[in-house]
């Protein structure tokens, strides 16, 4: 493997690097076929190299994320670098156990035989990252791909261009192209070209539902399996039994993380009319506590990724519905934390995922009304339930379909490597994190091992007189 060059050495390589991507994919396939990536010792070593490179480039990563999204140092480490390092450590610690063949039962009719399930690497995979958490959500899937024993092409989002460059620098510093390679460029141009030229063994995409549909269509033409980590309108349900001080603080924090540009952010709040006004006032108080009376001056509130997204978000700011915030400044891509009220299902803000610091709050009288609201935007990536009443918790868990859930909290479920993370229906297909990521980037391979010291004559012709015995065997095994 390559020795780690300096930052400036890598930068010059990136700028001069013009490569044949089909050729690189072919080289990756050839490298995979050598069997090197299948060795657990090799996989663990590469995960350690990746971890060391991330630590070594922490300053560059933080600087890039600040330039792209104006993320604070706290958010950079808490939601990107720290999460990624923990994922790597978890994989290193558990990889040998995950990869161990799993013994399963074998019917007595096949005596003397034993059966096991082996986890087999997929081959060469394509990982397409998003712009909102451009470091974590680009390299996170790579951790699972490496743990699974694959080679990989990575396409970071060009929308977060500074971070995309640092991702490339890190990868170039530790991995040869025939193992892991970063592809830059405009996604709408590069990805169709890649998928037309190359038959990948798996495609992992994180991004919008609309683009995910296109990825799936392109993959289907070559029967390439996909994992789609998409989005959706994740509802936050606040029952009248909720602890309102606690709930308001959690909603304010989770909604404004990364300026609301989080796929699992609470998209809108459904709150019981009995506590609605109290909750609104408490959320306002927490917005001010966290970001001050003038959030434009706060170092802790991020910015919108680009003008296109900024203008889309501003279009939601109907002055008749804004009850808090609403100020914005295009030259700084700044939108003040905002609360909307008097919302209907027909309003534009309820037609698609918001992905910004704008929070619609809607009152309800009974739980069936809540179900009706959620089912108008079905299959959310996440569901948040704030309730002390356990029967109410169980009602929503049993009635609503969603990717993942927190009860009396928001967002944190995706940071637990013991839980699968993924959507359902339009919010995604497939799961990852921890063992679930390892399983996404491997396939179960069935193996039955028979011993030759004994053979059952029942299986061989002539079959006269054997049918009744066979029926009994099938009945009791």
ABEGO torsion letter per residue (X at the ends): XBBBBBAAAAAAAAAABBBBAAAAAAAAAAAAAAGAAABAAAAAAAAAAAAAAAAAAAAAAAAAAAAAAGBBAAAAAAAAAAAAAAAAAAAAAAAAAAABBBBBBBBAAAOBBBBBBBBBBAEBBBBBBBAABAAAAAAAAAAAAAAAGBBBBBBBBAABAAAAAAAAAAAAAABBAAABBBBBEBAAAAAAAAAAABBBABBBBBEBAAAAAAAAAAAAAAGBBBBBBBBEBBBBBBBAABBAAAAAAAAAAAAABGGGBBAABBABBBBBAAAAAAAAAAAAAAAAAAAEABAAABAABBBBABAAAAAAAAAABBAAABABEGBBBAAAGBBBBBBBBGBBAABAAAABBAGBABBBBBBBABAAAAAAAAAABBGBABBBBBBABAAAAAAAAAABBBABBBBGBBGAAAABAABBBEBBEAAEBEBBEEAAAAAAABBBBBBBBBBAABBBAAABOBABGAAAAAAAAAAAX
